[in-house]
Amino acid sequence: MAENRPEELTFEQALARLEEIVRALESGNVPLEDLIKLYDEGSALVKNCTDKLQKAEEKVKLLQVKDGKITEEDFGNE
């Protein structure tokens, strides 16, 4: 199990831990009690990664050229 709480991990660390959890779960060699703990940890990591991605997306601006002028829009505004 990871020693750090999910919110203390960087996005990359959380993603790597999620990959470890998926491999462990796919192996089929995890006792039920540990499986539940891994599932709970994975759920917290997914939430953490989603939150970090959402915050990053809010910061990203899209620069466009319109009528010869550079404009700035929030990423995701179509």
Summary of the structure (lengths in Angstrom):
residues: 78
radius of gyration: 18.6
end to end distance: 41.3
largest distance: 62.7
contacts: 169
relative contact order: 0.14
helix: 62%
strand: 15%
